[in-house]
Amino acid sequence: MHEHYDATGKVKTGITVVTRESPWDEQSRGRALKLAEHEAGICKCGCGLPIDVAHDPTQVFGIERIKCRAGKAIHKVRRADEAAAKAANKPDGWDDGLHYSATPMKNEGGHRGD
């Protein structure tokens, strides 16, 4: 709400229209729309492939198995947390919203964490 006063200090009545410049210019809007279009065309299963490729019944896929060391560390800690929660009789949902992330640490003494 904006209040305006005249020279005597009395409040003037009326409507004030405030026009602000959008933080989105044509280039920003274009990039955002392209990103949304791209994301809409990616298969939702998590494979990361375009839908037309991922759902093509004639397509043959090669599968590569890799072991993510960061993912392994995260799963190890998550399993330990779950076991500790079970032992402490914590209620279901104690970990709702809990996310784990891995941060590279200096590897001293040659220990790989396997």
WOFENCOR-V92936 format. One record per backbone hydrogen bond with DSSP energy under -1.0 kcal/mol. CO is the residue of the C=O (numbers start at 1). NH is the residue of the N-H. Records with the same first field share a line. If there is no record, write none. Layout:
CO->NH + NH
This chain:
4->12
6->9
10->6
25->29
26->30
27->31
28->32
29->33
30->34
31->35
32->36
33->37
34->38
35->39
36->40
39->42
41->51
49->43
50->54
51->55
53->56
56->59
68->72
69->73
70->74
71->75
72->76
73->77
74->78
75->79
76->80
77->81
78->82
79->83
80->84
81->85
82->86
83->87
84->88
85->90
86->89
91->94
93->96
95->98
106->108
